[in-house]
Amino acid sequence: MAVQLKGPSMYKYIELAGQLEKIIENGAYSQGAKLPSIRSICKDYNAHKSTVIKALEILVDKNLIYVVPQSGYYVLTRQNSLYDERN
């Protein structure tokens, strides 16, 4: 199922990052869970690989996820998340 990104006033990677952030915050992925692959996210959101990577980088910068090289992206646990420490 492809999800269309909309919002002409916003860069698609920012919009995608926001959508993924909401999904994570709503608990669709538990802490420590692996996110879908870049290829899978590209297919689901009908987005280019570079768009997905930029969106995931935003979430890394927000300390919501982390990357394990050659493995994938994972949701941070509360103990490791600077995001939770600020709130």
Buried (B, 14 or more C-beta within 10 A) or exposed (E): EEEEBEEEEEEBBBBBBBBBBEEBEEEEBEBEEEBBEBEEBBBEBEBEEEBBBBBBBBBEEBBBBBBEEEEBBBBBEEEEBEBBEEE
